[in-house]
Amino acid sequence: MRLAHTPDADMTKTLKIHAYEFAGTWINHLFVDIMPYYVVIRLFDAYLHQGIQMLFRFGLALLYRFQDQLLKCCKKEDFLKTIKDQIQQTKLPCEIFKLAWKFKIKSSILNWSTIKAMKRCEFSDLSKITKSPQLSYQPKLNFSSKIIDDSYWRLIYSWIPNRHRIKDPVLLFGESGKPELSLKKMYKVTEDWAPTVLLVKSAQDRVFGFFMSCLWRMTKQHEHIGTEECFLFQLIPDREKYGWQPKSNNIFLIAQEELFSMGAGQDGFGLCVCANGMGSSEACETFQNRPLNGDGPRLFRCTELEVFGFE
């Protein structure tokens, strides 16, 4: 199902109603201003599992559900009031969630819609959200990393999606000072963990990595996995996050027996690590990153590699 094929879409254009006028606060407030408590709790549970896409699906389901009443509106004010009144008067049976799952939303459209909705809300500042978030949860670090000390985890937590910030990191895999890397073993121990953070230390003592939003697995030829939540980052000495760029490619992760790579473009991979311990990093279209090894050589030796999950 697509909203573009419903009468509501044509009506909003006719009445010159922008979605952010009613849906902006829906998305940013998790519907708490208009929904009964029991519905918000169930919706929040679905949001933790599916992410922001579930909120958009639920919003589309509401519009579709009330389209008969909305089609009777002749003015913008009537349209907005009808939405509010219908939501408050309806008990919203379980079928509304089933209806929400029927909506298919392209990832590229969702990304831009999210940004626009957040920018329209008075309290939202995307630059502040990504660069200086306020963390209320302090993760428990029951491991010893050979790459970074505990102080860097606060920065890493400020970069990962909000719903994962109430979990603690767990060291899943680590190799140090070996001429070759056991990539098969790494794929095996990470196959049941999502999300994960991968850290790499180069021979030039630079530290950088990758956030993987879904499960690791070996990919087939011409196949890639991952979602728009994936990102590359530099940690030492530079500190920078490189998120997915809308309208670029979606080559987030390729995992093969002899190498894995993140991001791609005409110049090469954003990050590539081979089983022989060698790696490379180039500017890529997926994340529009700078070479992660900084001023060091594009081709480098990987001296340390660690992968962390969250639980």
C-alpha positions in Angstrom: 0.0 0.0 0.0 1.2 3.5 -0.7 -0.2 6.8 0.5 0.3 8.3 -3.0 -2.5 5.9 -4.1 -5.0 7.0 -1.5 -7.5 9.8 -1.6 -5.8 11.5 1.3 -2.7 12.3 -0.8 -4.7 14.2 -3.4 -6.7 16.0 -0.7 -3.6 17.3 1.2 -2.4 18.8 -2.0 -5.8 20.4 -2.8 -6.0 21.9 0.7 -2.3 22.8 0.7 -1.7 20.9 3.9 1.9 19.9 4.6 2.5 16.6 6.4 4.7 18.3 9.0 1.7 20.3 10.2 0.2 17.2 11.8 2.8 14.4 11.5 5.9 16.2 12.6 5.0 16.0 16.3 3.6 12.5 15.8 7.0 11.2 14.8 9.1 13.2 17.2 6.8 12.6 20.2 6.1 9.0 19.5 2.4 9.8 19.2 2.2 10.4 23.0 0.2 13.6 22.6 -2.7 11.9 20.7 -2.7 8.2 21.6 -4.0 6.3 24.6 -1.3 5.0 26.9 -1.7 1.4 26.0 -1.3 2.2 22.3 1.8 4.2 22.9 3.4 1.4 24.9 2.8 -1.1 22.1 3.9 1.3 19.4 7.1 2.1 21.4 7.9 -1.6 21.5 7.5 -1.9 17.7 9.7 1.2 17.3 12.5 -0.4 19.3 12.3 -3.4 17.1 11.9 -1.7 13.7 13.1 1.8 14.2 11.7 5.1 12.7 10.1 3.2 9.8 7.4 1.9 12.2 6.3 5.4 13.2 5.8 6.4 9.6 3.9 3.3 8.9 1.6 3.9 11.9 1.0 7.5 10.7 0.1 6.3 7.2 -2.2 3.7 8.7 -4.1 6.4 10.7 -4.6 8.5 7.6 -5.8 5.5 5.6 -8.1 4.4 8.4 -9.8 7.8 8.6 -9.9 8.6 5.0 -13.7 8.5 4.7 -14.0 11.3 7.3 -11.1 13.3 5.9 -12.5 13.3 2.4 -15.5 15.3 3.7 -13.3 18.2 4.8 -13.3 21.3 2.7 -10.9 23.4 4.6 -7.4 22.9 6.0 -8.6 23.6 9.6 -11.4 21.0 9.2 -8.9 18.4 8.0 -6.5 19.0 11.0 -9.4 19.0 13.5 -10.9 15.8 12.0 -7.6 13.9 12.4 -7.4 14.9 16.0 -11.0 14.2 16.8 -11.1 10.8 15.1 -7.9 9.7 16.9 -9.3 10.7 20.3 -12.7 9.1 19.7 -11.5 5.8 18.2 -10.5 2.9 20.4 -7.9 1.9 17.7 -8.3 -1.9 17.6 -5.3 -4.2 17.0 -6.1 -4.1 13.3 -4.5 -0.6 13.0 -1.1 -2.2 13.6 -1.8 -4.9 11.0 -2.7 -2.1 8.6 0.5 -0.3 9.4 2.6 -3.3 8.3 1.1 -3.3 4.9 2.6 0.0 4.0 5.9 -0.2 2.1 8.3 2.7 2.4 11.4 3.1 0.3 14.5 3.7 2.5 15.6 6.7 0.5 12.1 8.4 0.9 12.1 7.5 4.6 15.4 9.1 5.2 14.5 12.4 3.6 11.0 12.4 5.2 12.6 11.9 8.7 15.0 14.8 8.2 12.2 17.1 7.0 9.8 16.1 9.8 12.5 16.7 12.4 13.6 20.0 11.0 10.0 21.3 11.1 9.6 20.7 14.8 10.7 23.6 17.1 12.8 21.6 19.4 14.7 19.6 16.8 18.2 20.5 15.7 19.8 17.7 13.8 23.3 19.1 14.2 22.9 19.2 17.9 21.4 15.7 18.0 24.3 14.2 16.1 27.2 16.2 17.6 26.4 16.9 21.2 23.7 14.6 22.6 23.0 14.3 26.3 23.6 10.8 27.5 21.7 9.7 30.7 22.9 6.1 30.6 26.4 5.2 31.4 27.3 1.8 29.8 29.0 -0.9 31.9 32.4 -1.9 30.4 33.2 -5.4 31.6 36.1 -6.0 29.2 39.5 -4.6 28.3 40.0 -3.3 24.8 43.5 -3.2 23.3 42.5 -0.4 20.9 40.8 2.3 23.0 40.3 3.2 26.6 36.9 3.5 28.3 36.7 7.3 27.7 36.1 6.8 24.0 32.9 4.9 24.5 30.9 8.0 25.4 31.7 9.4 22.0 30.8 6.1 20.3 27.5 6.0 22.2 26.7 9.6 21.0 26.9 8.3 17.4 24.8 5.1 17.6 21.0 5.2 17.2 19.1 6.2 20.4 17.4 2.9 21.0 20.7 1.1 21.4 22.1 3.5 24.0 20.5 1.7 26.9 22.6 -1.4 26.2 26.1 -2.3 27.3 28.9 -3.2 24.9 30.3 -6.7 24.8 33.6 -7.7 23.2 32.8 -10.4 20.7 36.0 -10.8 18.7 39.5 -9.5 18.9 42.8 -10.2 17.2 46.1 -8.5 17.9 49.5 -8.6 16.2 48.8 -11.5 14.0 49.9 -11.6 10.3 46.5 -12.9 9.2 43.0 -12.3 10.4 40.4 -15.1 11.1 37.5 -13.5 9.1 35.5 -16.8 9.1 35.7 -16.9 12.9 34.7 -13.2 13.1 31.6 -13.8 10.9 30.7 -16.8 13.0 30.8 -15.0 16.4 28.9 -12.0 15.1 26.2 -13.8 13.1 23.7 -13.5 16.0 24.5 -10.0 17.1 23.1 -6.7 15.8 24.1 -4.0 15.9 27.9 -4.2 16.2 30.8 -1.8 16.3 34.1 -2.7 14.5 37.3 -1.0 15.5 40.5 -1.1 13.5 44.0 0.2 14.5 46.5 0.8 11.8 50.3 0.6 11.9 50.2 4.4 12.0 48.4 4.2 15.3 45.2 5.6 13.9 41.9 4.2 15.1 38.7 4.1 13.0 35.8 1.8 12.4 32.3 1.0 11.3 28.8 0.7 12.8 26.9 -2.3 11.4 23.2 -2.0 12.0 22.2 -5.6 11.2 23.5 -9.1 11.4 26.9 -10.0 9.8 26.9 -12.8 7.2 29.0 -13.7 4.2 27.6 -12.1 1.1 27.2 -13.6 -2.4 28.7 -12.1 -5.5 27.3 -8.7 -6.3 25.4 -8.7 -2.9 25.7 -6.2 -0.1 23.9 -5.9 3.2 23.2 -3.2 5.8 20.9 -0.3 6.3 21.0 3.5 6.2 21.9 3.5 9.9 25.4 2.1 9.1 28.2 4.6 9.3 32.0 4.9 9.2 34.0 6.9 11.8 37.4 8.1 12.8 38.3 7.9 16.5 42.1 8.6 16.9 43.5 11.2 16.4 40.6 12.6 14.4 37.0 12.2 15.7 34.4 12.2 13.0 31.3 10.3 12.0 30.4 9.7 8.4 26.8 8.7 8.0 25.0 7.4 4.9 24.4 10.1 2.3 20.9 10.1 0.8 20.7 9.6 -3.0 24.1 7.8 -3.0 24.5 4.0 -3.3 23.5 1.6 -0.5 26.7 -0.6 -0.6 27.0 -0.7 3.2 28.8 -4.0 3.7 30.3 -6.7 1.6 31.6 -9.7 3.6 33.6 -12.4 1.8 36.0 -15.2 2.8 39.1 -13.1 2.1 37.9 -9.6 2.9 35.2 -7.3 4.1 34.5 -3.8 2.9 32.2 -0.9 3.9 31.0 1.8 1.5 32.0 2.1 -2.2 32.6 4.6 -4.9 34.7 5.3 -8.0 37.9 5.7 -5.9 37.4 2.5 -3.9 36.0 1.3 -0.6 35.4 3.5 2.4 37.1 0.8 4.5 38.4 -2.6 3.3 40.2 -5.2 5.5 41.7 -8.4 4.0 42.4 -11.7 5.7 46.1 -11.1 5.2 46.0 -8.2 7.6 46.2 -5.5 5.0 43.6 -2.8 4.7 42.7 0.3 2.7 40.5 3.3 2.9 39.4 5.8 0.3 36.8 8.5 0.0 33.6 6.8 -1.1 30.2 7.9 -2.3 28.2 5.9 0.3 29.4 7.9 3.3 31.3 10.8 1.7 34.1 10.1 4.1 37.7 11.2 4.1 40.3 8.4 3.9 40.1 6.9 7.5 43.8 6.5 7.9 44.2 10.3 7.6 47.5 11.5 6.3 48.8 8.0 6.5 49.0 5.7 3.4 45.7 4.6 1.8 47.0 1.0 2.1 47.9 0.1 5.7 48.5 -2.9 7.9 45.8 -3.7 10.5 47.6 -4.3 13.8 44.4 -4.6 16.0 40.8 -5.5 15.2 37.9 -5.8 17.6 34.2 -6.2 17.2 31.6 -5.3 19.9 28.0 -6.2 20.3 25.4 -4.7 22.6 23.2 -6.4 25.2 
